[in-house]
Amino acid sequence: MTLAAPAADLPAGELIRYWRGTRRLSQMALAHEAEISPRHLSFIETGRANASPATIDRLSTVLALTLRQRNALMLAAGFAPQHPRRHWSDPELQAIQRSLSEIVHAHLPFPALIMDARGDVLLANRTLLALVGDGAPTDGTPPNVYRLALLPGPFADRIENRDEWHATLTAELVEQAARTGDPQLAELAHQAVARQPRAAIAHDDTLPVVPLVLRHGDRMLRFTSIRTHLSAPREVLSSELALETFMPLDDETREVLAALNTA
């Protein structure tokens, strides 16, 4: 997968060709799936023909573009974007924000968070914040889950199975960067890949998942997590939000989390 982001000023045809290349689709395959002729698709990609909004929409679906990418393609083709893009604090998202907040806080005493497509934490419960501790940024910017765990810092230093977790999270980050074409994610992915351990990684085969083993004082906490997304989004930020809930994998972790929430 390429991590290069498409240029912001690409015409629609070149943007379609870029995404077709990242999805490893031939012109014939894309044209067939989008129910247009290969000749017409060739003309669209070279700028000899213009695509209608309906054609752009079908191509976007086949190319599995995000709502943000669909908007960009529509704009490049000279049409208004179809999906509104709002900020986390906008009143239109108040109902969703309230419900997500209730879920995050109802997950106590276990950690939970809401993050955007770049991994920036928009909402977290007190257990999550307590575990991040001095790893959180001090410049007022939101914590970023990829930076916290993959780049040097107080939080990453507390990950006991750092090499194993680094490999798992880096693979996820590379896939996310390639899927979205986001330049900030691509840069972060390059940094993470450059820091990949060169030696063989030790694995704990006693568990069915790769755990996050986090040192908290003199205790070892072991977690797995579930990540979920809103269904049928029609707005850009809503389509990119992820709820991540962490679950303990042993009794010691449960005891520490319970103590954190009664202190």
C-alpha distance (Angstrom), angle and dihedral (degrees) to the residues before:
residue distance angle dihedral
M1 . . .
T2 3.78 . .
L3 3.79 118.6 .
A4 3.80 94.6 -163.8
A5 3.80 112.7 117.0
P6 3.81 119.8 -134.4
A7 3.80 115.2 -105.4
A8 3.78 112.1 -97.3
D9 3.80 93.9 -126.9
L10 3.81 99.9 48.8
P11 3.81 114.8 135.7
A12 3.80 115.8 -116.1
G13 3.80 95.2 -101.0
E14 3.79 93.7 53.4
L15 3.80 90.8 44.6
I16 3.81 90.3 54.1
R17 3.80 90.0 48.7
Y18 3.82 90.0 49.6
W19 3.80 93.5 52.9
R20 3.79 91.4 42.6
G21 3.80 88.1 55.7
T22 3.79 94.1 49.1
R23 3.82 89.7 49.6
R24 3.81 90.0 48.4
L25 3.80 93.4 -126.1
S26 3.79 125.3 149.1
Q27 3.78 119.6 -133.5
M28 3.80 88.1 -110.8
A29 3.80 93.1 53.0
L30 3.80 94.9 46.2
A31 3.80 92.8 46.0
H32 3.81 91.3 49.5
E33 3.81 93.9 49.6
A34 3.83 92.3 45.0
E35 3.82 91.0 47.1
I36 3.80 96.1 -123.3
S37 3.79 129.5 116.8
P38 3.82 118.8 -91.8
R39 3.81 87.5 -126.9
H40 3.81 92.0 56.5
L41 3.81 91.4 47.2
S42 3.80 90.0 50.3
F43 3.80 90.1 51.7
I44 3.83 90.9 48.7
E45 3.81 92.5 50.5
T46 3.81 93.1 49.1
G47 3.81 93.9 44.1
R48 3.80 95.1 -113.6
A49 3.82 90.6 118.0
N50 3.78 135.2 28.5
A51 3.79 122.5 -127.8
S52 3.79 120.4 -130.9
P53 3.82 119.9 -127.6
A54 3.82 88.7 -105.3
T55 3.80 91.2 54.0
I56 3.80 91.5 46.3
D57 3.79 88.7 51.8
R58 3.82 93.2 50.8
L59 3.80 92.3 46.9
S60 3.81 90.6 48.5
T61 3.80 90.5 53.2
V62 3.81 93.8 50.2
L63 3.81 90.9 45.5
A64 3.83 89.8 50.6
L65 3.79 91.9 -128.8
T66 3.78 119.9 179.5
L67 3.80 119.0 -118.1
R68 3.81 88.3 -103.1
Q69 3.82 90.5 53.8
R70 3.81 91.9 45.6
N71 3.80 89.4 55.2
A72 3.80 91.2 49.6
L73 3.79 91.5 50.3
M74 3.80 92.3 48.7
L75 3.81 90.7 50.5
A76 3.80 91.4 48.2
A77 3.81 88.4 53.0
G78 3.81 91.0 51.8
F79 3.80 98.4 -103.9
A80 3.79 132.3 118.4
P81 3.81 114.7 -97.7
Q82 3.79 113.1 -100.4
H83 3.79 99.4 -147.7
P84 3.82 124.3 61.7
R85 3.80 118.1 -129.0
R86 3.78 115.9 -145.3
H87 3.78 137.0 178.2
W88 3.80 122.6 -112.4
S89 3.82 90.4 -111.4
D90 3.82 96.4 48.5
P91 3.83 115.0 121.9
E92 3.82 91.1 -124.5
L93 3.80 89.2 67.2
Q94 3.81 95.1 45.9
A95 3.81 95.2 103.0
I96 3.80 92.9 49.5
Q97 3.79 92.0 43.8
R98 3.81 91.4 51.4
S99 3.81 93.3 49.8
L100 3.80 93.0 46.7
S101 3.79 90.2 48.4
E102 3.81 90.1 53.0
I103 3.80 91.0 51.8
V104 3.82 93.6 47.1
H105 3.80 93.1 50.3
A106 3.81 94.1 40.5
H107 3.82 87.4 59.6
L108 3.81 90.2 69.2
P109 2.96 133.5 154.2
F110 3.80 83.4 36.5
P111 3.84 121.8 69.0
A112 3.80 120.7 -99.9
L113 3.79 136.8 166.9
I114 3.78 145.8 175.8
M115 3.81 116.8 -133.7
D116 3.79 137.1 176.3
A117 3.80 129.2 -127.8
R118 3.80 92.2 -80.1
G119 3.80 93.3 52.0
D120 3.81 95.4 -106.0
V121 3.80 110.3 151.2
L122 3.81 110.4 -123.8
L123 3.79 97.6 173.0
A124 3.81 134.1 10.7
N125 3.78 137.3 169.4
R126 3.78 123.7 -119.6
T127 3.81 94.8 -99.0
L128 3.78 91.6 56.8
L129 3.81 91.4 47.9
A130 3.81 91.1 48.1
L131 3.80 91.4 53.0
V132 3.81 92.9 47.6
G133 3.81 89.1 49.6
D134 3.79 113.5 150.8
G135 3.80 90.2 1.5
A136 3.81 90.3 82.2
P137 3.83 117.3 102.1
T138 3.79 116.0 -96.1
D139 3.82 96.2 -154.7
G140 3.80 96.0 76.3
T141 3.80 95.7 -101.8
P142 3.81 117.0 128.5
P143 3.80 118.4 -99.3
N144 3.79 113.6 -97.5
V145 3.79 116.2 -145.1
Y146 3.80 93.7 -147.1
R147 3.80 94.7 48.7
L148 3.80 92.3 44.7
A149 3.79 94.3 53.3
L150 3.81 103.7 30.0
L151 3.80 106.7 37.5
P152 3.82 125.9 62.9
G153 3.79 113.4 -84.4
P154 3.82 145.0 108.9
F155 3.81 94.8 -72.4
A156 3.81 96.8 45.7
D157 3.82 89.1 48.1
R158 3.82 88.9 60.3
I159 3.81 94.3 56.1
E160 3.80 102.6 104.6
N161 3.83 96.1 -165.2
R162 3.78 90.8 42.4
D163 3.82 98.0 150.4
E164 3.80 93.8 50.0
W165 3.80 93.5 43.8
H166 3.82 91.5 44.2
A167 3.80 91.1 55.8
T168 3.81 92.4 47.8
L169 3.80 95.6 47.1
T170 3.81 93.9 41.4
A171 3.81 90.6 55.7
E172 3.81 89.0 51.7
L173 3.81 91.7 47.9
V174 3.81 93.3 48.9
E175 3.80 90.2 51.2
Q176 3.81 92.1 48.0
A177 3.81 91.9 48.3
A178 3.79 91.8 49.4
R179 3.80 93.5 45.8
T180 3.79 95.4 49.5
G181 3.81 101.3 31.2
D182 3.82 87.2 -140.4
P183 3.84 109.8 164.5
Q184 3.81 94.3 -148.4
L185 3.80 91.8 52.1
A186 3.80 89.8 45.5
E187 3.81 91.7 54.0
L188 3.79 91.5 47.0
A189 3.82 90.2 48.0
H190 3.81 90.8 52.5
Q191 3.81 89.7 51.9
A192 3.79 91.8 48.6
V193 3.81 93.9 47.5
A194 3.82 90.2 49.5
R195 3.81 88.7 55.8
Q196 3.80 95.1 49.3
P197 3.82 111.7 130.5
R198 3.81 112.1 -105.7
A199 3.80 96.7 -153.8
A200 3.79 125.1 77.4
I201 3.82 112.3 -78.0
A202 3.78 120.1 -124.4
H203 3.81 113.6 -129.0
D204 3.78 130.8 -157.6
D205 3.79 102.4 -136.0
T206 3.80 94.3 -179.3
L207 3.82 91.8 85.0
P208 3.83 127.8 62.1
V209 3.83 91.3 -134.9
V210 3.79 136.7 42.0
P211 3.82 102.2 -99.2
L212 3.76 128.2 -146.1
V213 3.80 102.6 -127.0
L214 3.79 108.1 -163.5
R215 3.79 125.4 -175.1
H216 3.81 111.5 -136.6
G217 3.78 110.8 179.9
D218 3.79 104.9 -53.4
R219 3.83 93.9 -24.6
M220 3.80 130.4 91.3
L221 3.80 116.2 -136.9
R222 3.80 120.3 -161.4
F223 3.80 121.8 -160.5
T224 3.73 143.2 172.9
S225 3.81 123.1 -172.4
I226 3.78 145.1 -153.0
R227 3.80 121.2 -142.4
T228 3.81 120.2 -158.8
H229 3.81 136.0 177.4
L230 3.78 135.7 -153.9
S231 3.79 113.7 -92.2
A232 3.81 123.3 -120.9
P233 3.83 98.1 0.7
R234 3.81 119.2 -170.5
E235 3.81 97.7 -178.0
V236 3.81 126.4 69.0
L237 3.81 102.2 -123.4
S238 3.81 92.2 41.8
S239 3.81 89.0 54.9
E240 3.81 90.6 53.4
L241 3.81 100.4 45.9
A242 3.79 118.0 110.1
L243 3.79 128.8 -168.6
E244 3.80 112.4 -150.3
T245 3.79 118.3 -170.0
F246 3.80 120.4 -173.4
M247 3.80 123.3 -147.9
P248 3.81 127.8 -163.8
L249 3.79 118.1 -115.0
D250 3.80 97.9 -158.8
D251 3.80 142.8 26.3
E252 3.80 94.2 -105.6
T253 3.80 90.3 60.2
R254 3.81 90.8 48.6
E255 3.80 90.7 51.9
V256 3.81 94.0 50.4
L257 3.81 92.7 47.6
A258 3.80 91.5 49.0
A259 3.81 89.7 50.7
L260 3.81 91.5 49.6
N261 3.79 89.5 56.7
T262 3.80 96.4 47.9
A263 3.81 96.1 47.0
